[in-house]
Amino acid sequence: MKTRKLLSVTTAMAAIAMVGIAMSGCSAGGGGAKASGVAQTDSGGAITVWVDAPRVPAADAFKKAHPDIKINIVQIDSTVGATTTQQHFAQFDAAKKGWPDAIFFPSNDDIAWAAKTGYTADMSKETPDLVAGYTKPVLAQCLIDGKYQCLRNDAAPDVFWYNAVLFKQWGYTVPTTWAEYESLAVKIAQDHPGYISGFTGDAYAPNRYLWASDCPTNDQVNATTVHINLQDPNCKRAESMLSTLVGAKAVSTDGIFDADATKVGQKLVMSPGAAWWGNYLFEQTWKLPKGSMQAASGLSWPGSDKAQMGDEGGGLWGMSSHITGKELANAKIFMKFVSSDSAWQVDLSTGLPAFTAQQEPWLKKQASDDFYYDTAATLATFVPAIATVPTDYAYLLYDTGGEWTSTIAKDLASGKDFATAWSNFDTDLNAKAKAAGYTVVTSK
């Protein structure tokens, strides 16, 4: 077998333009091939997969596990909210060729346009055994038009993170409600200036706070209508809390991936955050002291004793609907591997596997690392946290995280007050939803 080529998407696109054909292993059927009657294609088995940098090891592991399958791996932009992948797909749709056989979407919102254009295969039909291996809450956002059109790589529910060493030193009690989190965050900012209790500057911030409050920003009514209402009580309570936290300088206006995040993160006392924060952010990226961080169960809102939290990422795999025969068969083998094989999901992945059968083995591996203040108690919060995430949030043709960073994050960084930033976010989000072709309603 030939040596695997790792191409950039720019190089791959240039190759397509020069030779006028799809990359090795890509389909040459039409965009919306089934609807137009253009035959699906079969390369004879070779497949092309598009992955971002963190998922290159997944593709490499597949190549090692399946040396008999020819695979062309293309590395794509991993920036959350970037539009380059969508732009390339628009060219493929116009040319009726060039789509990758499988892809890890850089942004979860990408599944909306990929499904609308007819790219994504119906995994309910193609891999029903894989779909059955997930719990419904984990795969909720992949259910589009009654079909599961993607597979989730990892589960990314938020838990409540805190620095257990500082909590013990300062005599604090771990919050169990959002109100307690708010009041303690303000106290920490007053008693220990410079220490923070969260981040507001990244594209996951609205997931962290607004999704957790079940604020209707991504509430899809039907294929052409969305429910957006930032005046809804569920939005107003999150707005009020964030306004207080920002005003007290209790949260950083940086984002968790910003250049200064590693330095700022050293002063993090507590925050809602995804399960993958522990392994990826705290241990590998920020290199926080071993034995300092701890996770607790999520926070509840007034009137409920049930925790309700957001979800940050948990990337999505998609497979082309434009292929058949051996090409399709091998693409399905790839999808099975990256979504459910322990050689990727347990041995190499930093996130809690979304595929149920691999969660316990992954947790056992994490336990051996013993990074947390109480590792067993921390890991015990991860799987139950999945059930705390509202499932009526949809990935749509507009990017809520992108609108957040271009309004709220930008405004706060420039010194504007939260009320102004919130108003700009409200206006921008509604405008972008309408520009994407949706009818916006304020109630259901």
N, C-alpha and C positions, 0 to 999 in steps of 0.2 A: 504494500500500500504506500502511496506517496506521502511524504511528510506533510503534516497538517499546516495549512497557511493561516496565519492570524493577520487579517486585514483590517484596516480602519474602514469605516463606512464611506469616507470620502474616496479612498482608493477603490473600493468596490463599485461605487457609483461611476467613477471615471472609467473603470473597465467596461461597465455596461454601455456607457456612451460610446466608447471607442469601437467595440465589436458589435454593438447593436443586438446583443443577445443577453439573456439572463446569466447570472453567475452560475458556476458549476453547482448543480443540485437545486437551483431555484426553479420554480414553476414557470411555465410560459402560457398559462391559461389566462383568461380575461378577468379584469376586476369585476366582481359580481358574475363570475364565469357561469354559474348555474343558471342565473336569470337570463343571461344573454345567449345561452346555448353553446358557448365556446367550450370545447372539450377540456377536461382536466388533463394534466400532463403527468408523465411518469419518466423520471430521469434514468431509470434503471436501478435506482437505489441510493445514489449519492444525495446527500442533503446539505443544505446551507442553513446555519443557525446564526441569529444575531443575539449577542449578549453584551451587557455592560461589563466594565472591568471586574466588579466583585463576583460576577457569574462566569468569568472565563475559567476558573477552576472547575466549575460544574461541567462545562463543555469538555475540558481536558480529561476529567474523570470519566466522562462518557466514552471518549475516544479510547482510553485505556481499557475500559470494561468491554467495549465492542470494537475491536480492531478490524473486524470484517466489514464494518459500515464506513464508507467513505464520507467524510464530513468536512465541510468548509466553514470555519469559524470566523465571523466578522465581529469585531469589537465596536460598539456604538457609544455615543454620548450618554453618560450616566447622570446628567444633570436633571434633577427632578423639575418638571415644568418646561423643559426644553421642547422645541417644536421641530427639531431637525429630522427626527424619525418620521413624523407625520408628513413632512415635506417630501421625503424620499418615497414614501408610500404613495403619495399623490402622483409622483412621476411614474411609479410602477403601474398604477391604475390607468393612467393615460396611455402608457405603452403596452398595457396588457401583458406584462411580463416583468420578472425581476424580484418578485416577493420572496422573502426567506421562507423556508419550510417551517421554521419555528422561531420564536422570538421571546426574549425577556423584555417586557415593556419598561422603558426608563421611568415612566410615570404611570401610576395606576389609572389615571384618567384616559390614557391612550386606548384603553379597551373600548371606550365609547365610540371613537371614530373608526377603530379597527373593525368593530362589529357592524357599524352602520354601512361601511363600504363593502361588506361581504368578505372581508379577509379571513376572519376567525372561523374555524371549524366548530361544529357542534360536538363538544366533548361528551355530552350526554349520550350521543350516538356512537362516536368513534372510540371512546374509552370509558364505557359505563362503570367498569370495575374501579377505575381511578376515582371517578366522581363519587362513587359509593364509599370510598375510603376517607372522605372528609366529613366533618360535621357540617350541617347546613349553615350555622352562623359564620363559619370560616369562609365558606364559598358563596355567601349571600350576594356579594357584588359581581360575581361572575354569571349570575342568573339573569340573562338578558333576553327579552322576548320569549320567555319560557324555555330557554336552552342555556346550558352551562357553556359559555364561550371562552372560558379561560380556566386555568388551574393555578391555585395560589401556591407560591413557593414556601413562604413562612407565615406563621401567624404573628401579628404585631399588635396585640391588645396592649393598652396602657395599664400599668400598675402604678403604685405610689412609691417612688424612690426617696430615700432619705439617708443622710450621713449618720449612721448609728453612733459613731464615736462622738460627734459633736452633740447629738441629741442627749447622750448620756452625760457628757461634760457640762452641758448647759441646762440640764434638767427639764427638757421638753418632753411632752407626750405626743406620740404619733397621731396626727389627725385621722379621723374616720369619715369626716364630712367635708364638703367643699367650703362651708362656712368656717370650719375650724382651720382649714388650710389657709384661707384668706386672712384670718385674724393672726395666726401664728406667723405667716409670712411678713406681715406688717411689723410684728413685734421683733422678728429677727432683724429686719432692716433697721429698726430703731436701736436695738441693743447691740448689734454687730454690723455697723456700716461696712458696705462692700461685699457682704455675703448675700447671696441671692437664693430665690425659691422658684426659679423657672426661667424659661426663655420665650420670647415673643417674636423673634426676628426671622424664623425659618418658615418654609412652606408647609411644615407639619403642624405649626402652631394652631391653625383653626381646627385641625383634627383633634389636637390635644385638649382644647377648651370648648369649641363650639359643637363638635361631634359629640363630645362627652355630655353636653347639655341638651342634646337632641334638638339643636337649633336648626330650623329648616333653611339650609343653604344648598343642599344637594338632594332634595326630596322630589323624586320623579313621579309625576302623576300618570303620564303616559309617554309615548314616544316623542311627542312634540310639546309637552307641557311640563313645567317644573314649578314647584312651590318654593318661593323664596320670600321670607318675611323676617327681617332683622328687628322688627318691632314685636315679634312674638315673645311671650313671657319667657320661653326657654332660651331665647337669644338675649333678652334684656338682663336676665340674672347673670349670664356669662359676661355680658358687657359691663355690668356694674362691678363684678368682681375684678375684671381685668383693669378697669379704670382705677380702682382702689390700689391694686398691686403696682401699676405703672406709676401712679401718683406718689406712692410711698417709696419708689425705687426698690421695690422688693423683687422685681424680676429684671432680667437683662433684656435689652432691646436687640442684642445679638441673636443670631441663629445658632443652632447646635452644630452646623457645619462650617460656620464662618472661620476665617483665619485666626481670630482671637479666641475661638471657642475653647480650645485646650487650656488657655490661661484662665479664662473666665470660669471654666468648669471646675477649677480647683477650689472655687469659693461656693460651689453649689451645696446648699444645705438640704433642700428637698424639692421635689417636682413630680407632677404626673409625667410619665414617659413610657415609651414602648418597652416591651420585654427585652428587645435587642439592645437597648441602651446599656444594659449591664455588661455584656460581652463585647459589643462593638465600640460603644462610646467610652464607658468608664475604664475598661481594662485595656483594650487594644489601642484606642485613639488618644484619650486623655491621660491614660496611665495613672489613674487615681490610686492611692495607697491600698494595697490588699488588706481586706478586713475592715474597710471603712463603710462601704455602701451596703444598703439593705433594701429589700422590696417588701411592701406590705400590700394588703388587699386595697382595692380602689375606694373611692370616696362617693358618698351619697348626697343627693340634693334634698332640700327641705321638703317634708311631706312623704319621704320614702326612706326606708332603712336598707334599701338595696343599692349596692354600688353601681354607678353608671360612669363609664369611662370611654375615651376615644380609642382610635386605632391609627397607627402611624406606619404606613407602608405595607409590608407583607406582600412583596412583589408578585406580579402575575406573568405566567407563561401562556403564550398563545400559539396556535398551530394553524397553518394555511389550509383554507378550504379549496384551494386551486390545484390540488394534487391527487393522484390516485396510484394504484398499483404498488410496486416495491418502494417507490418514493414515499408514499403515504405510510406504508407499513413501517419503514425505518424512522419516519418522523414520529410515529406513535411510540416506537421503542424509546426514542429520545425523550419524549414527554413523560413516559413512565419513569425513566431513570431520574430526570431532574426533579420530578415532583415527589417521588416515593422511595428512591433507592438510598440505602444507608451510606453508600460510598460517597454521596454528596450530602444528603440531608443530615447525617449524623457525623461523619468523619470530617467534613470541611465547612459546613454552613455555620454562620454565627447566629442565626435566628432560630427560634423555636419552630420546628417543622409544622407546616399546616396539615400535612398528611398524618392522620391520627396514629397509625401504627408505629411511626418513627419518633413520636414525641417522648415516650418513656426512655428509649435508648439514648436520645439526645440529652435528656435531663440527667441521666446517669453519667454521661460523659462530662457534662458541665459540673456535676457534683465532685468529680475527681480533681477538678481544678481548684476548688475550694477558695474562690476569690472573695466571697462576700463575708460580711460580719457574721451572719448566720446563713450559711449556704443552703442548708436543707429548707429552712423557712422561706428564703427568697424564692427558690425554684418551685416551691409548692404553690406560689401565687400565680404562676404563669398560665397554666392550662385553664384554671377556673376563671381567669380574667377574660377569656374569650367570650364568655356568656354575659359579660357586663357591657359589651359594645352594642349600641342600638343598630339594628339591621336594616333600617329604612333609609340608609345613606347610600346614594348611587354615585358611581363614577360617570361623569357627564362630559359633554363637548366643550364645556368651559372649565378652567382650572382654578378652583377656589383658592388653593395654596398660592398660585401665581398672583391672583388678585390681592391676596393678603400681603404678600411681600412687596408688591408694587404700590400699595396704599399704606396700610397700617405699619408695616416694618419700616418703610421709607419715611413715613411721616414722623414716627417716634424717634428714629435715628436723627432726624433733622431738628428735633426739639419741639415738635407740635404736640398739643395735648391729645389725650386719648379720644375725647369726644369728637374732635375734628377728624382724627384718623378713622374712627368708626364710621362716621358719616361718609367719608370718601370711599371706604370699603363697600358700604351699602350701595352707593351710587354706581360704583365701578362693577360690582358683582352683577347687579341687575342689568346693566348695559351689556356686559359680556355675554350673559345668558341669552339676551334678545338678539345680539349679533350672531350668536351661534345658531339661531333659528328657532329658539324656544319661545313659546308663549309663557309669560310669567304670571302666576296667580299668587295672591297673598294668603289664601286659605284653601282648604280642600273640602 
